[in-house]
Amino acid sequence: MSEYRRYDEVSVGDVFPAEPLSFSVTPEAVDTFLSATGNSVHPGSAQRAPSMIASVYLVDLLAARRSPPGGIHAKQTIRFHRAIGIGERLEIQAKVVEKYVRKERPYVVSDFEARGADGSLVSSGRITSIWGRDQ
């Protein structure tokens, strides 16, 4: 079995990864994010992380699909539902909601959710990718 999934092995309804990815929003992660994006902490927000920090983990989420190299990240939308606390633990998981071929290219559309430890929705969105070439 290949370490990558073939396009024909992906089905609408597939959830990836089987167990949600989990990560902590540490002060160090927030500092690194702020430095990388050229932002600074706003007065009064010392206990909150930037909402966009949850999207940093989309790279790991997409890797969990095990798509072959050469794919293209075509489009994404992200909705933010609540503030994220520094020190909070988040879980992120996605589900394939659509597959189609356009101009001879295979597309996979996935919806994702990031949730707090209490199960509350932190962010959600949709990612459209052109699948890498099956080997």
N, C-alpha and C positions, 0 to 999 in steps of 0.2 A: 504494500500500500504506500502511495506517495505521501510525503509530508504535506503536500498541497491538495486542496479539494478541486476537483474538476467542476466546471460550470454545470454540467448535467447532474452532478451530485448535490447541488444546492437546490433546496425546495422552499417555496413560500411557506412560512410557518416555522422554519428552522430558527432556533434560538441559539445565540452564541455570546460568550461561551456558555456551556451547560450550567456552570455555577458563575454568578456574577463576579466580575473583577472587583477587588476591594482596594481602596487606598485611603490613606490618612492625609488630611489637609494640614500639614505641619507648618509651623512658622517658617521653617527653612524653605519649604516648597512655595509658600506665598512670597517670600523674599526673592527667590529665584525667578518666579513668574513675573513679579513686578519689575525686576531688573531686566529681564529679557524683553519685556513689552514696553520698557521706557516709562512706566507709570510709577507713582508713589502712593503711599497710604494717605487717604484723605482724613482730615481731623474728624474724630468721632467714630471712625471705622476700624479702630485698632483690633477689635475682636471679630471682625468679619473679613473673609477672603473675597477677592474679586469673583463675581459669578462665573466669568469665563474660564476660571481655573479648572472647572469640571471638564471642559472640552479638551484640555491637554491630554486627558486619558483616552481620547478617541483613537489615537494612534495605536495604543495597546489593544483597544477593542477591535479595531479593524484587523490587526494581526491575528486575533483569535479566530477570525473567519477562515484562516489558512488559505487565502487566495494566492494564486501563483504570481510571481514577479511580473512587472510590466503593466499592472492595472493602473487605471487613472481615477483619481478622486475627482469626479465630475461636478458635484454640487452638494451643498449641505445647508440645512437650516437648524438653528438652535433656539429654543425658548427657555427663558429663565423663570422659574416659578417661585423661588424664595432665596433669601440670603444664605450664604454658607459660612458657618462658624469656623474659626481657626481651631484646629484640634479635632474637628469633626471627621468621622469615618464615612466615606461614600462608597456605594456599590453601583456599577454600571454594567448594563447588559443590552443586547440588541436582538431584533427579530427581523427576518427577511419578510418583506411585505409585498414585493413585486419582482418579477424577472421578465425581461423582454430583450429582443434583438432589434437594433436599429442601425441601419447602414452597415450591416454585417458585423456589428460589435455587440457582444453580450453585456447586458446591464443587470446589476443587482441593486435593489433599493431596500434599505434597512431603516427601521425606526429604532431609536435608542432611548433609554431612560437612565438617569443618574438619581439615586435615592439615598437619603440619609439613613443612619442606623435605625431610626424609628419608622422607616418605611415611607416617609414623606418625600414627595417628588421635588427634586432640586432643579433639574433641567431635563429637557427632552428634545428630540429632533429627528431629522431624517437625513440620511446619507445616500447619495446616488453614486455608484461606482461602475466604471467599465472594467469587467473582469479581465484578469491577465490571461495570456495564452495558455491553454492546456498543453502540457508536455506529453 
